């Protein structure tokens, strides 16, 4: 699986406001990459490990459903021409139901994986938010923006405005230490079998 994608969870950290008001100090804006900071935090390794384990469980269940469907579809094809119309219709209905079950499980698994990721990320995100607030207050930043996303909040900014490494150091993390761990190969759950209408399967059986 590729490095854990934090885009969904990072939305809550688009910006934070320091305790210093505009009336008390000049406006000072900083920015950070939430994706980058999260990937550098020690917690990211455990989050990735737990997410992989959960994904593997879903993958195993999906493979089991697919294998069950394939076994029953092959058995149907071999004996369809010897079945009565009533039995044939019942088998076709069963195969159609299995196809629908596989497709529904895959949709549910995708949603479940996203929810699991958000649950695993929440403690790290809470820690990150508190650290951003502390860094902003200590360094006089009025606003801190999140520079991630397809349409970044920050369109331009000098390098000295990037406080990502300051946030990591505040956590006691050496910037760049976990860079290699964030580049693991991608792994996804298998796709559901292409829909093969039971009626078409029946036609194949009748030709034998």
Backbone as a printed PyTorch tensor [residue, N CA C, xyz], in Angstrom:
tensor([[[  0.8470,  -1.1960,   0.0000],
         [  0.0000,   0.0000,   0.0000],
         [  0.8750,   1.2340,   0.0000]],

        [[  0.5070,   2.1840,  -0.7770],
         [  1.2870,   3.4090,  -0.8540],
         [  1.2180,   4.1110,   0.4880]],

        [[  1.9470,   5.1540,   0.6560],
         [  1.9140,   5.8620,   1.9260],
         [  0.4870,   6.2910,   2.2030]],

        [[  0.1440,   6.2740,   3.4680],
         [ -1.2260,   6.5920,   3.8450],
         [ -1.5750,   7.9880,   3.3750]],

        [[ -2.6870,   8.0810,   2.7070],
         [ -3.1000,   9.3830,   2.1880],
         [ -3.8930,  10.1070,   3.2590]],

        [[ -3.4720,  11.3130,   3.6030],
         [ -4.0680,  12.0370,   4.7090],
         [ -5.0320,  13.1380,   4.2750]],

        [[ -5.3410,  13.2020,   2.9880],
         [ -6.1200,  14.3310,   2.4830],
         [ -7.4610,  14.4640,   3.1800]],

        [[ -8.1700,  13.3300,   3.3990],
         [ -9.4910,  13.3930,   4.0050],
         [ -9.4220,  13.9320,   5.4300]],

        [[ -8.5080,  13.3790,   6.2130],
         [ -8.4090,  13.7900,   7.6020],
         [ -7.8000,  15.1660,   7.7560]],

        [[ -6.9660,  15.5780,   6.8250],
         [ -6.2520,  16.8470,   6.9470],
         [ -7.1510,  18.0540,   6.7450]],

        [[ -8.3540,  17.8140,   6.2280],
         [ -9.2490,  18.9280,   5.9530],
         [ -9.5570,  19.7300,   7.2150]],

        [[ -9.5520,  19.0360,   8.3530],
         [ -9.8690,  19.7110,   9.6160],
         [ -8.7470,  20.6340,  10.0750]],

        [[ -7.5820,  20.5420,   9.4440],
         [ -6.4280,  21.3300,   9.8660],
         [ -6.0360,  22.3640,   8.8280]],

        [[ -7.0080,  22.8960,   8.1090],
         [ -6.7220,  23.8560,   7.0490],
         [ -5.9850,  25.0760,   7.5800]],

        [[ -6.4060,  25.5910,   8.7060],
         [ -5.6500,  26.6790,   9.3100],
         [ -5.9420,  26.7450,  10.7990]],

        [[ -5.0390,  27.4040,  11.5200],
         [ -5.2480,  27.6200,  12.9410],
         [ -4.9130,  29.0630,  13.2580]],

        [[ -5.6170,  29.6380,  14.2020],
         [ -5.4080,  31.0300,  14.5670],
         [ -4.6530,  31.1180,  15.8820]],

        [[ -3.5780,  31.8900,  15.9020],
         [ -2.8030,  32.0600,  17.1280],
         [ -3.5640,  32.9550,  18.0870]],

        [[ -3.1250,  32.9640,  19.3510],
         [ -3.8180,  33.7470,  20.3580],
         [ -3.5550,  35.2390,  20.2060]],

        [[ -2.4870,  35.5980,  19.5010],
         [ -2.1890,  37.0080,  19.3030],
         [ -3.1820,  37.6250,  18.3380]],

        [[ -3.7890,  38.7260,  18.6800],
         [ -4.7740,  39.3770,  17.8240],
         [ -4.0990,  40.3710,  16.8990]],

        [[ -4.8350,  40.7540,  15.8650],
         [ -4.2870,  41.7090,  14.9060],
         [ -3.9700,  43.0470,  15.5610]],

        [[ -4.7360,  43.3760,  16.5780],
         [ -4.5410,  44.6690,  17.2270],
         [ -3.2650,  44.6880,  18.0590]],

        [[ -2.8000,  43.4930,  18.4770],
         [ -1.6440,  43.4300,  19.3640],
         [ -0.3250,  43.2930,  18.6130]],

        [[ -0.3460,  42.7100,  17.4190],
         [  0.9040,  42.4780,  16.6990],
         [  0.6610,  42.5010,  15.2050]],

        [[  1.7090,  42.7600,  14.4130],
         [  1.5550,  42.7500,  12.9580],
         [  1.1070,  41.3830,  12.4740]],

        [[  0.4000,  41.3570,  11.3710],
         [ -0.0650,  40.1050,  10.7860],
         [  1.1310,  39.2540,  10.3480]],

        [[  1.1830,  38.0150,  10.7970],
         [  2.2530,  37.0900,  10.4140],
         [  1.6100,  35.7690,  10.0170]],

        [[  1.8490,  35.3650,   8.7740],
         [  1.2240,  34.1480,   8.2540],
         [  2.2760,  33.0930,   7.9790]],

        [[  2.0230,  31.8780,   8.4520],
         [  2.8990,  30.7410,   8.1770],
         [  2.0860,  29.6580,   7.4970]],

        [[  2.7590,  28.6810,   6.9410],
         [  2.0300,  27.5710,   6.3180],
         [  2.7570,  26.2610,   6.5960]],

        [[  2.0320,  25.1710,   6.4840],
         [  2.6030,  23.8590,   6.7110],
         [  1.9280,  22.8430,   5.7980]],

        [[  2.6200,  21.7630,   5.5100],
         [  2.0350,  20.6470,   4.7690],
         [  1.6190,  19.5980,   5.7890]],

        [[  0.3210,  19.4600,   5.9840],
         [ -0.1770,  18.4870,   6.9500],
         [  0.2120,  17.0710,   6.5350]],

        [[  0.1460,  16.7900,   5.2360],
         [  0.5410,  15.4680,   4.7440],
         [  1.9850,  15.1550,   5.1320]],

        [[  2.8540,  16.1290,   4.9030],
         [  4.2740,  15.9400,   5.1880],
         [  4.5150,  15.7070,   6.6780]],

        [[  3.9290,  16.5440,   7.5160],
         [  4.1560,  16.4210,   8.9600],
         [  3.6330,  15.0860,   9.4770]],

        [[  2.4260,  14.6910,   9.0400],
         [  1.8670,  13.4210,   9.4900],
         [  2.7460,  12.2430,   9.0590]],

        [[  3.2700,  12.3080,   7.8430],
         [  4.1030,  11.2030,   7.3480],
         [  5.4070,  11.0930,   8.1250]],

        [[  5.8730,  12.1780,   8.7380],
         [  7.1180,  12.1880,   9.5060],
         [  6.9180,  11.7760,  10.9610]],

        [[  5.7060,  11.8600,  11.4580],
         [  5.4350,  11.5330,  12.8580],
         [  5.5960,  10.0280,  13.0960]],

        [[  6.1770,   9.6300,  14.2300],
         [  6.3550,   8.1980,  14.5320],
         [  5.0340,   7.4180,  14.4710]],

        [[  3.9490,   8.0710,  14.8190],
         [  2.6450,   7.4080,  14.8150],
         [  2.2500,   6.8920,  13.4330]],

        [[  2.8150,   7.5110,  12.3980],
         [  2.4080,   7.1530,  11.0360],
         [  2.7110,   5.6940,  10.7160]],

        [[  3.8070,   5.1540,  11.2590],
         [  4.1570,   3.7610,  10.9830],
         [  3.1090,   2.8120,  11.5540]],

        [[  2.6720,   3.0760,  12.7900],
         [  1.6690,   2.2130,  13.4080],
         [  0.3270,   2.3580,  12.7040]],

        [[ -0.0030,   3.5920,  12.3100],
         [ -1.2510,   3.8280,  11.5930],
         [ -1.2510,   3.0450,  10.2820]],

        [[ -0.1410,   3.1110,   9.5560],
         [ -0.0330,   2.4030,   8.2860],
         [ -0.1350,   0.8940,   8.4880]],

        [[  0.5250,   0.3850,   9.5380],
         [  0.4960,  -1.0470,   9.8330],
         [ -0.9220,  -1.5090,  10.1540]],

        [[ -1.6150,  -0.7450,  11.0020],
         [ -2.9850,  -1.1090,  11.3800],
         [ -3.9270,  -1.0400,  10.1800]],

        [[ -3.7120,  -0.0340,   9.3430],
         [ -4.5680,   0.1270,   8.1730],
         [ -4.3340,  -1.0100,   7.1730]],

        [[ -3.0880,  -1.4320,   7.0280],
         [ -2.7820,  -2.5570,   6.1400],
         [ -3.4410,  -3.8400,   6.6400]],

        [[ -3.3880,  -4.0480,   7.9610],
         [ -3.9780,  -5.2550,   8.5450],
         [ -5.4920,  -5.2730,   8.3110]],

        [[ -6.1130,  -4.1210,   8.4970],
         [ -7.5630,  -4.0280,   8.3050],
         [ -7.9170,  -4.2410,   6.8330]],

        [[ -7.1130,  -3.6580,   5.9530],
         [ -7.3280,  -3.8120,   4.5200],
         [ -7.1820,  -5.2780,   4.1030]],

        [[ -6.2230,  -5.9820,   4.7050],
         [ -6.0030,  -7.3910,   4.3880],
         [ -7.2050,  -8.2390,   4.7930]],

        [[ -7.8330,  -7.8930,   5.9150],
         [ -9.0220,  -8.6130,   6.3590],
         [-10.1580,  -8.4550,   5.3520]],

        [[-10.3530,  -7.2210,   4.9030],
         [-11.4010,  -6.9610,   3.9180],
         [-11.0960,  -7.6760,   2.6030]],

        [[ -9.8210,  -7.6710,   2.2270],
         [ -9.4050,  -8.3170,   0.9890],
         [ -9.6620,  -9.8200,   1.0400]],

        [[ -9.3900, -10.4270,   2.1940],
         [ -9.5990, -11.8690,   2.3480],
         [-11.0860, -12.2190,   2.2380]],

        [[-11.9300, -11.3840,   2.8460],
         [-13.3720, -11.6150,   2.7640],
         [-13.8730, -11.4890,   1.3320]],

        [[-13.3620, -10.4960,   0.6220],
         [-13.7780, -10.2950,  -0.7590],
         [-13.3410, -11.4660,  -1.6400]],

        [[-12.1090, -11.9340,  -1.4490],
         [-11.6140, -13.0710,  -2.2230],
         [-12.4510, -14.3180,  -1.9690]],

        [[-12.8730, -14.4940,  -0.7190],
         [-13.6950, -15.6440,  -0.3660],
         [-15.0400, -15.5930,  -1.0890]],

        [[-15.6370, -14.4070,  -1.1400],
         [-16.9180, -14.2430,  -1.8230],
         [-16.7690, -14.5060,  -3.3280]],

        [[-15.6810, -14.0060,  -3.9000],
         [-15.4340, -14.1890,  -5.3280],
         [-15.2220, -15.6700,  -5.6480]],

        [[-14.4590, -16.3700,  -4.7890],
         [-14.1950, -17.7950,  -5.0050],
         [-15.4980, -18.5900,  -4.9320]],

        [[-16.3640, -18.2380,  -3.9950],
         [-17.6490, -18.9280,  -3.8520],
         [-18.5050, -18.7370,  -5.0980]],

        [[-18.5090, -17.5000,  -5.5990],
         [-19.2770, -17.2150,  -6.8140],
         [-18.7330, -18.0060,  -8.0040]],

        [[-17.4240, -18.0120,  -8.1740],
         [-16.8160, -18.6920,  -9.3150],
         [-17.0690, -20.1950,  -9.2780]],

        [[-16.9880, -20.7740,  -8.0750],
         [-17.2410, -22.2140,  -7.9360],
         [-18.6720, -22.5620,  -8.3440]],

        [[-19.6290, -21.7710,  -7.8620],
         [-21.0340, -22.0410,  -8.1690],
         [-21.3580, -21.7450,  -9.6280]],

        [[-20.6970, -20.7300, -10.2120],
         [-20.9430, -20.3990, -11.6120],
         [-20.4210, -21.5200, -12.5160]],

        [[-19.2490, -22.0680, -12.1810],
         [-18.6840, -23.1590, -12.9790],
         [-19.5470, -24.4130, -12.8830]],

        [[-20.0420, -24.6970, -11.6770],
         [-20.8990, -25.8680, -11.4970],
         [-22.1920, -25.7120, -12.2870]],

        [[-22.7030, -24.4960, -12.2980],
         [-23.9380, -24.2290, -13.0450],
         [-23.7190, -24.4540, -14.5440]],

        [[-22.6210, -23.9340, -15.0660],
         [-22.3430, -24.0660, -16.4900],
         [-22.2210, -25.5280, -16.9190]],

        [[-21.6910, -26.3560, -16.0460],
         [-21.4910, -27.7630, -16.3880],
         [-22.7920, -28.5700, -16.3840]],

        [[-23.7640, -28.1280, -15.5930],
         [-24.9890, -28.9350, -15.4320],
         [-26.2660, -28.2370, -15.8750]],

        [[-26.1500, -27.0200, -16.4040],
         [-27.3490, -26.2540, -16.7420],
         [-28.2470, -26.9740, -17.7400]],

        [[-27.6560, -27.6810, -18.7110],
         [-28.4620, -28.3200, -19.7470],
         [-29.2150, -29.5460, -19.2450]],

        [[-28.8950, -30.0070, -18.0420],
         [-29.6040, -31.1580, -17.4690],
         [-30.6340, -30.7400, -16.4330]],

        [[-30.7050, -29.4600, -16.1300],
         [-31.6210, -28.9590, -15.1000],
         [-33.0180, -28.7330, -15.6500]],

        [[-33.9850, -28.8300, -14.7700],
         [-35.3490, -28.4490, -15.1370],
         [-35.3980, -26.9250, -15.1580]],

        [[-36.4270, -26.3830, -15.7790],
         [-36.5600, -24.9310, -15.8670],
         [-36.6170, -24.2940, -14.4880]],

        [[-37.2890, -24.9460, -13.5540],
         [-37.4350, -24.3970, -12.1970],
         [-36.0830, -24.3430, -11.4880]],

        [[-35.3240, -25.4330, -11.5610],
         [-34.0110, -25.4810, -10.9130],
         [-33.0560, -24.5020, -11.5590]],

        [[-33.1110, -24.4390, -12.9140],
         [-32.2390, -23.5160, -13.6280],
         [-32.5090, -22.0700, -13.2050]],

        [[-33.7780, -21.7000, -13.1200],
         [-34.1400, -20.3410, -12.7230],
         [-33.6660, -20.0420, -11.3010]],

        [[-33.7510, -21.0460, -10.4310],
         [-33.3170, -20.8590,  -9.0450],
         [-31.8080, -20.6450,  -8.9710]],

        [[-31.0460, -21.4040,  -9.7650],
         [-29.5920, -21.2580,  -9.7790],
         [-29.1770, -19.9000, -10.3560]],

        [[-29.8920, -19.4790, -11.3950],
         [-29.5880, -18.1780, -11.9970],
         [-29.8410, -17.0510, -10.9970]],

        [[-30.9160, -17.1860, -10.2450],
         [-31.2380, -16.1740,  -9.2340],
         [-30.1590, -16.1400,  -8.1530]],

        [[-29.6700, -17.3240,  -7.7740],
         [-28.6210, -17.3970,  -6.7550],
         [-27.3360, -16.7270,  -7.2430]],

        [[-26.9510, -16.9920,  -8.4930],
         [-25.7320, -16.3970,  -9.0390],
         [-25.8520, -14.8790,  -9.1550]],

        [[-27.0150, -14.4070,  -9.5740],
         [-27.2320, -12.9650,  -9.6590],
         [-27.1350, -12.3210,  -8.2800]],

        [[-27.6790, -13.0100,  -7.2810],
         [-27.6080, -12.5080,  -5.9040],
         [-26.1770, -12.4360,  -5.3950]],

        [[-25.3820, -13.4340,  -5.7530],
         [-23.9750, -13.4500,  -5.3320],
         [-23.1940, -12.3110,  -5.9760]],

        [[-23.4900, -12.0400,  -7.2450],
         [-22.8330, -10.9180,  -7.9230],
         [-23.1580,  -9.6070,  -7.2150]],

        [[-24.4290,  -9.4180,  -6.8940],
         [-24.8290,  -8.1940,  -6.2000],
         [-24.1900,  -8.0790,  -4.8340]],

        [[-24.0700,  -9.2210,  -4.1430],
         [-23.4570,  -9.2330,  -2.8100],
         [-21.9850,  -8.8390,  -2.8730]],

        [[-21.2790,  -9.3300,  -3.8920],
         [-19.8560,  -8.9980,  -4.0500],
         [-19.6750,  -7.5130,  -4.3210]],

        [[-20.4890,  -6.9760,  -5.2180],
         [-20.3830,  -5.5530,  -5.5590],
         [-20.7400,  -4.6650,  -4.3720]],

        [[-21.7470,  -5.0560,  -3.6070],
         [-22.1420,  -4.2890,  -2.4230],
         [-21.0550,  -4.3610,  -1.3540]],

        [[-20.4460,  -5.5330,  -1.1910],
         [-19.3790,  -5.6740,  -0.2020],
         [-18.1970,  -4.7900,  -0.5530]],

        [[-17.8620,  -4.7100,  -1.8400],
         [-16.7270,  -3.8900,  -2.2520],
         [-16.9880,  -2.4160,  -1.9620]],

        [[-18.2160,  -1.9600,  -2.2370],
         [-18.5540,  -0.5590,  -1.9190],
         [-18.4790,  -0.3210,  -0.4200]],

        [[-19.0150,  -1.2500,   0.3480],
         [-19.0060,  -1.1230,   1.8040],
         [-17.5860,  -1.1620,   2.3520]],

        [[-16.7320,  -2.0120,   1.7490],
         [-15.3460,  -2.1280,   2.2050],
         [-14.5840,  -0.8300,   1.9710]],

        [[-14.8290,  -0.1920,   0.8480],
         [-14.1600,   1.0810,   0.5520],
         [-14.5210,   2.1350,   1.6000]],

        [[-15.8100,   2.2220,   1.9290],
         [-16.2630,   3.1890,   2.9400],
         [-15.7070,   2.8360,   4.3130]],

        [[-15.7100,   1.5520,   4.6220],
         [-15.2130,   1.0990,   5.9200],
         [-13.7250,   1.3970,   6.0750]],

        [[-12.9680,   1.2610,   4.9790],
         [-11.5270,   1.5300,   5.0270],
         [-11.2640,   3.0140,   5.2760]],

        [[-12.0680,   3.8660,   4.6600],
         [-11.9270,   5.3080,   4.8730],
         [-12.2470,   5.6690,   6.3190]],

        [[-13.3000,   5.0830,   6.8760],
         [-13.6840,   5.3610,   8.2600],
         [-12.6020,   4.8690,   9.2250]],

        [[-12.0360,   3.7080,   8.9180],
         [-10.9730,   3.1630,   9.7670],
         [ -9.7680,   4.0900,   9.7500]],

        [[ -9.4270,   4.6170,   8.5790],
         [ -8.2930,   5.5310,   8.4710],
         [ -8.5250,   6.7780,   9.3100]],

        [[ -9.7270,   7.3370,   9.2320],
         [-10.0360,   8.5330,  10.0060],
         [ -9.9500,   8.2610,  11.5040]],

        [[-10.4240,   7.0810,  11.9270],
         [-10.3680,   6.7170,  13.3470],
         [ -8.9220,   6.5850,  13.8210]],

        [[ -8.0930,   5.9350,  12.9930],
         [ -6.6860,   5.7580,  13.3620],
         [ -5.9270,   7.0800,  13.3770]],

        [[ -6.3140,   7.9910,  12.4870],
         [ -5.6120,   9.2690,  12.3750],
         [ -5.9830,  10.2740,  13.4620]],

        [[ -7.1560,  10.1240,  14.0530],
         [ -7.6530,  11.1650,  14.9640],
         [ -6.6740,  11.5270,  16.0940]],

        [[ -6.0900,  10.5570,  16.8220],
         [ -5.1420,  10.9360,  17.8830],
         [ -3.9560,  11.7320,  17.3420]],

        [[ -3.4280,  11.3320,  16.1810],
         [ -2.2940,  12.0420,  15.5900],
         [ -2.6970,  13.4460,  15.1560]],

        [[ -3.9060,  13.5680,  14.6180],
         [ -4.3870,  14.8810,  14.1880],
         [ -4.6130,  15.8100,  15.3770]],

        [[ -5.1260,  15.2490,  16.4610],
         [ -5.3190,  16.0580,  17.6770],
         [ -3.9760,  16.5530,  18.2020]],

        [[ -2.9800,  15.6680,  18.2030],
         [ -1.6390,  16.0430,  18.6490],
         [ -1.0560,  17.1180,  17.7310]],

        [[ -1.2460,  16.9460,  16.4280],
         [ -0.7360,  17.9140,  15.4690],
         [ -1.3850,  19.2780,  15.6550]],

        [[ -2.6930,  19.2980,  15.8810],
         [ -3.3980,  20.5640,  16.0630],
         [ -2.8570,  21.3220,  17.2860]],

        [[ -2.6610,  20.6050,  18.3860],
         [ -2.1340,  21.2330,  19.5980],
         [ -0.7270,  21.7860,  19.3670]],

        [[  0.0780,  21.0350,  18.6000],
         [  1.4490,  21.4730,  18.3360],
         [  1.4700,  22.6920,  17.4180]],

        [[  0.5990,  22.6920,  16.4130],
         [  0.4970,  23.8570,  15.5290],
         [  0.1260,  25.0970,  16.3310]],

        [[ -0.8430,  24.9480,  17.2310],
         [ -1.2580,  26.0730,  18.0730],
         [ -0.0790,  26.5870,  18.9070]],

        [[  0.6950,  25.6490,  19.4790],
         [  1.8330,  26.0360,  20.3230],
         [  2.9100,  26.7380,  19.5080]],

        [[  3.2480,  26.1860,  18.3280],
         [  4.2770,  26.7860,  17.4740],
         [  3.8420,  28.1690,  16.9980]],

        [[  2.5800,  28.2880,  16.6250],
         [  2.0700,  29.5770,  16.1540],
         [  2.1470,  30.6340,  17.2510]],

        [[  1.7650,  30.2560,  18.4490],
         [  1.7890,  31.1940,  19.5750],
         [  3.2170,  31.5950,  19.9360]],

        [[  4.1130,  30.6130,  20.0160],
         [  5.4930,  30.8780,  20.4090],
         [  6.2530,  31.7140,  19.3780]],

        [[  5.8730,  31.6050,  18.1100],
         [  6.6070,  32.2940,  17.0480],
         [  5.8490,  33.4700,  16.4450]],

        [[  4.7340,  33.8190,  17.0550],
         [  4.0130,  35.0140,  16.6500],
         [  3.2490,  34.9130,  15.3350]],

        [[  2.8580,  33.6920,  14.9160],
         [  2.0810,  33.5400,  13.6940],
         [  0.6010,  33.7890,  13.9770]],

        [[  0.0210,  34.7150,  13.2480],
         [ -1.3900,  34.9940,  13.4030],
         [ -2.2260,  33.8940,  12.7610]],

        [[ -1.7960,  33.4460,  11.5900],
         [ -2.4750,  32.3480,  10.8950],
         [ -1.4460,  31.3380,  10.4150]],

        [[ -1.8520,  30.0680,  10.3760],
         [ -1.0390,  29.0130,   9.7830],
         [ -1.9390,  28.3060,   8.7750]],

        [[ -1.5210,  28.2820,   7.5210],
         [ -2.3310,  27.6830,   6.4710],
         [ -1.8280,  26.2980,   6.0960]],

        [[ -2.7400,  25.4710,   5.5990],
         [ -2.3620,  24.1510,   5.0940],
         [ -2.0990,  24.2700,   3.6030]],

        [[ -0.8930,  23.9030,   3.1690],
         [ -0.5160,  24.0610,   1.7750],
         [ -0.8120,  22.8250,   0.9270]],

        [[ -1.4930,  21.8180,   1.4890],
         [ -1.8150,  20.5980,   0.7480],
         [ -3.0790,  20.7810,  -0.0980]],

        [[ -3.3510,  19.8010,  -0.9340],
         [ -4.6040,  19.7610,  -1.6790],
         [ -4.4550,  20.0790,  -3.1430]],

        [[ -5.4480,  19.5860,  -3.9370],
         [ -5.4470,  19.8480,  -5.3740],
         [ -5.6150,  21.3380,  -5.6450]],

        [[ -6.3610,  22.0160,  -4.7760],
         [ -6.5110,  23.4740,  -4.8520],
         [ -5.9760,  24.0470,  -3.5460]],

        [[ -4.6630,  24.2010,  -3.4450],
         [ -4.0400,  24.6200,  -2.1790],
         [ -4.5920,  25.9360,  -1.6460]],

        [[ -4.6920,  25.9950,  -0.3300],
         [ -5.0950,  27.2420,   0.3200],
         [ -4.0220,  28.2890,   0.0640]],

        [[ -2.7600,  27.8560,   0.0980],
         [ -1.6440,  28.7750,  -0.1070],
         [ -1.1890,  28.7150,  -1.5650]],

        [[ -1.2470,  29.8410,  -2.2530],
         [ -0.8310,  29.8890,  -3.6510],
         [  0.6100,  30.3480,  -3.8110]],

        [[  1.1120,  31.0980,  -2.8480],
         [  2.4960,  31.5720,  -2.9120],
         [  2.9630,  31.8900,  -1.5030]],

        [[  4.2230,  31.5960,  -1.2640],
         [  4.7720,  31.9120,   0.0470],
         [  6.2560,  31.6390,   0.0850]],

        [[  7.0290,  32.4610,   0.7860],
         [  8.4710,  32.2580,   0.8940],
         [  8.7830,  31.0400,   1.7430]],

        [[  9.9260,  30.4350,   1.4960],
         [ 10.3210,  29.2360,   2.2270],
         [ 10.3430,  29.4720,   3.7300]],

        [[ 10.7490,  30.6600,   4.1420],
         [ 10.8320,  30.9240,   5.5800],
         [  9.4730,  30.9070,   6.2640]],

        [[  8.4090,  30.9210,   5.4490],
         [  7.0700,  30.8540,   6.0400],
         [  6.6380,  29.4320,   6.3450]],

        [[  7.3600,  28.4280,   5.8220],
         [  7.0020,  27.0270,   6.0410],
         [  7.4690,  26.5910,   7.4250]],

        [[  6.5420,  26.3040,   8.3080],
         [  6.8920,  25.9370,   9.6800],
         [  6.7360,  24.4390,   9.9360]],

        [[  6.6430,  23.6220,   8.8680],
         [  6.4630,  22.1680,   9.0320],
         [  7.5680,  21.5620,   9.8990]],

        [[  8.8270,  21.8970,   9.6070],
         [  9.9350,  21.3210,  10.3670],
         [  9.9360,  21.8140,  11.8160]],

        [[  9.4840,  23.0380,  12.0060],
         [  9.3980,  23.5610,  13.3670],
         [  8.3790,  22.7610,  14.1700]],

        [[  7.2710,  22.3860,  13.5150],
         [  6.2350,  21.5940,  14.1880],
         [  6.7830,  20.2240,  14.5550]],

        [[  7.5150,  19.5950,  13.6070],
         [  8.0920,  18.2870,  13.8790],
         [  9.0940,  18.3530,  15.0240]],

        [[  9.9630,  19.3660,  15.0200],
         [ 10.9590,  19.5010,  16.0800],
         [ 10.2900,  19.7340,  17.4350]],

        [[  9.1740,  20.4440,  17.4200],
         [  8.4230,  20.6770,  18.6500],
         [  7.9270,  19.3540,  19.2300]],

        [[  7.6520,  18.3870,  18.3360],
         [  7.2050,  17.0580,  18.7670],
         [  8.3820,  16.1560,  19.1320]],

        [[  9.5970,  16.6340,  18.8760],
         [ 10.7630,  15.8090,  19.1300],
         [ 11.1010,  14.8850,  17.9820]],

        [[ 10.5760,  15.2070,  16.7780],
         [ 10.8010,  14.3850,  15.5890],
         [ 11.8300,  15.0580,  14.6910]],

        [[ 12.7990,  14.2870,  14.2050],
         [ 13.8020,  14.8170,  13.2770],
         [ 13.2130,  14.8450,  11.8710]],

        [[ 13.0810,  16.0070,  11.2580],
         [ 12.5130,  16.1000,   9.9090],
         [ 13.2450,  15.2120,   8.9090]],

        [[ 12.4960,  14.4710,   8.1050],
         [ 13.0820,  13.6130,   7.0810],
         [ 13.4160,  12.2140,   7.5500]],

        [[ 13.3060,  11.9430,   8.8560],
         [ 13.7040,  10.6430,   9.3930],
         [ 12.8360,   9.5070,   8.8780]],

        [[ 11.5620,   9.8100,   8.6430],
         [ 10.6460,   8.7530,   8.1970],
         [ 10.3200,   8.8360,   6.7200]],

        [[ 11.1230,   9.5490,   5.9570],
         [ 10.8200,   9.7730,   4.5440],
         [ 10.7630,   8.4610,   3.7600]],

        [[ 11.7020,   7.5490,   4.0300],
         [ 11.7450,   6.2910,   3.2830],
         [ 10.5370,   5.4230,   3.5770]],

        [[ 10.0650,   5.4610,   4.8240],
         [  8.9400,   4.6110,   5.2050],
         [  7.6530,   5.0280,   4.5250]],

        [[  7.6190,   6.2580,   4.0290],
         [  6.3910,   6.7700,   3.4130],
         [  6.2730,   6.3860,   1.9480]],

        [[  7.2520,   5.6470,   1.4120],
         [  7.2430,   5.3220,  -0.0170],
         [  7.0640,   3.8390,  -0.2660]],

        [[  6.2150,   3.1520,   0.5210],
         [  5.9780,   1.7250,   0.3380],
         [  5.1760,   1.4840,  -0.9250]],

        [[  5.3020,   0.3000,  -1.5710],
         [  4.5530,   0.0160,  -2.8070],
         [  3.0680,  -0.0340,  -2.5700]],

        [[  2.3100,   0.3130,  -3.5840],
         [  0.8540,   0.3610,  -3.4670],
         [  0.2670,  -1.0290,  -3.3510]],

        [[ -0.8470,  -1.1300,  -2.6290],
         [ -1.5750,  -2.3840,  -2.4890],
         [ -3.0420,  -2.0640,  -2.3570]],

        [[ -3.8570,  -2.6540,  -3.1940],
         [ -5.2860,  -2.3740,  -3.1640],
         [ -6.0730,  -3.6600,  -3.0890]],

        [[ -7.3290,  -3.5560,  -2.6730],
         [ -8.1850,  -4.7250,  -2.6360],
         [ -8.5540,  -5.1080,  -4.0520]],

        [[ -8.7430,  -6.4010,  -4.3180],
         [ -9.0480,  -6.8300,  -5.6830],
         [-10.4130,  -6.3570,  -6.1200]],

        [[-10.5690,  -6.1830,  -7.4080],
         [-11.8540,  -5.7420,  -7.9330],
         [-12.8190,  -6.9030,  -7.9480]],

        [[-14.1000,  -6.5790,  -7.8410],
         [-15.1250,  -7.6010,  -7.9130],
         [-15.1600,  -8.1630,  -9.3170]],

        [[-15.6170,  -9.4220,  -9.4940],
         [-15.6520,  -9.9960, -10.8330],
         [-16.5920,  -9.2370, -11.7270]],

        [[-16.2480,  -9.1720, -13.0000],
         [-17.1140,  -8.4740, -13.9460],
         [-18.4740,  -9.1350, -13.9460]],

        [[-19.5060,  -8.3160, -13.9890],
         [-20.8640,  -8.8300, -13.9390],
         [-21.1140,  -9.7690, -15.1080]],

        [[-21.5370, -11.0080, -14.7960],
         [-21.8910, -11.9780, -15.8230],
         [-23.3280, -12.3860, -15.5770]],

        [[-24.2830, -11.7400, -16.2260],
         [-25.6850, -12.0140, -15.9670],
         [-25.9690, -13.5020, -16.0200]],

        [[-26.7650, -13.9710, -15.0800],
         [-27.0870, -15.3800, -15.0130],
         [-27.7570, -15.8640, -16.2810]],

        [[-28.4970, -14.9750, -16.9300],
         [-29.1940, -15.3510, -18.1490],
         [-28.1930, -15.7320, -19.2300]],

        [[-27.0750, -14.9600, -19.3180],
         [-26.0480, -15.2750, -20.2940],
         [-25.3790, -16.6000, -19.9720]],

        [[-25.1830, -16.8490, -18.6780],
         [-24.5890, -18.1010, -18.2530],
         [-25.4880, -19.2600, -18.6440]],

        [[-26.8050, -19.0480, -18.5270],
         [-27.7630, -20.0810, -18.8560],
         [-27.6620, -20.4440, -20.3320]],

        [[-27.4850, -19.4130, -21.1860],
         [-27.3740, -19.6560, -22.6120],
         [-26.1850, -20.5340, -22.9270]],

        [[-25.0700, -20.2970, -22.2220],
         [-23.8900, -21.1200, -22.4400],
         [-24.1690, -22.5640, -22.0860]],

        [[-24.9110, -22.7470, -20.9780],
         [-25.2250, -24.0850, -20.5190],
         [-26.1170, -24.8180, -21.5220]],

        [[-27.0440, -24.1150, -22.1410],
         [-27.9880, -24.7300, -23.0540],
         [-27.3140, -25.1900, -24.3320]],

        [[-26.2010, -24.5360, -24.7140],
         [-25.5200, -24.8780, -25.9460],
         [-24.7880, -26.2080, -25.8470]],

        [[-24.5120, -26.6690, -24.6400],
         [-23.7780, -27.8990, -24.4640],
         [-24.6560, -29.1170, -24.7770]]])
